[in-house]
Amino acid sequence: MVGGTWNPAGDGVTGAFIEALNKAMFTARMVPYPADYGSKLSYTASVAEGKRALLAAIDRSPNPVVLAGYSQGAAVAGDLAAEIGRGEHPGREVVACALIADPRRPAGRYLGDIDPGGHGVVGEREIDGIPTYWAAAPGDPITALPAGNPLRTIADLSAFFSFSGADAALTWGQQMLHTATRNQLQRWWSPANWRQWGGAIAYARGYLFDGRHTDDYVRCGHARALAQALNLDVAEGRI
């Protein structure tokens, strides 16, 4: 299990997920990593460090592994699962992936009967070859942001940012120029998305004040439901 930003040891969301796992089937371990977003490391660098730590944890495990993560930790676990699914890390026995509030959740991938809408604020990432479960709370801008929401620009511009010094600022500028010239910025402003251009304030409020990215995963049962889905599929031999 990989925790969210600034919570590498876990928090209430990861705790709710772990508590609901069947202890006869799973032994949960938090995987430490920087979990930073610009104070010392950029988000992109933190995710890269997390992937290295998670890969090392897989190698230390004597058992088949389920990768799990929340928020930035979901980006770590999901990105690594996608790489393993593509055959980039042979010999690792990863049997499933469980992601809570994934910043790269593809549209239409969700647990339960209610589509939270949108997709991850960082973009979309499919995971092939490994059964993957996504928990996404409606209104959470990190994982269920409409394609035409201007908050996507914040994710694009802050991915490489760090307060650690002048060299980090220069790297941020270079990466932004590289991203822009390679046409990799998310085109939320596309005319095809014009109906979704509004709503940035509502989604920002949901993130900052209403607990859409935090409390909802506990109080609405999303984290617990994700664990229960894993419990059921393991018990019935689907994974």
Disulfide bonds with the S-S distance in Angstrom:
none
